[in-house]
């Protein structure tokens, strides 16, 4: 297990390696959009990896293609539904939605 810290709330949860960040976020009680239910079709679960980015599995083709269509993407961007938790601590930032 590794610790996932969710910003801006600062909530920290232990997550089993191989769990999607989307599943971990939802299990923690935090709210995050996920319109396509984890199929990398909508991009609504776009997050920023603030720490531990290099310890996560590489971006796969489907995720990369969807990120290419989103506005506000940076080198820290990932889709929570496609990103698997690794063995090291990770800090993410949820986007604010008005």
Residue, then its C-alpha position, 0 to 999 in steps of 0.5 A: x500500500x502507498x499513501x495518496x494525498x488529495x489536494x486541496x482537502x489534504x485528505x490522505x488515504x492508503x491505496x493498494x498498488x494497481x488501484x485506479x486513482x479514480x477508484x481511490x478518490x471516490x473510496x476516500x469520499x472525495x468528489x470527482x467528475x467521471x461521466x464515462x465511468x472510467x473509460x477515458x472517453x470524456x476527460x472529466x476526471x482530469x487531475x494534476x499529479x503534484x508529487x510522485x509523478x515519476x513513480x506512476x505507470x506511463x501514460x498509455x495511448x488511450x489516455x494520451x489521446x484524450x489528454x490531447x483534446x483537453x484544455x489546461x493540460x500540463x506535464x502533470x496532467x493525468x486521467x484519474x480513471x486510467x492512472x494506476x497507483x504505484x508503490x510510492x506516495x503520490x499527491x494529486x490536485x483535484x480541479x475546481x469546478x464552478 
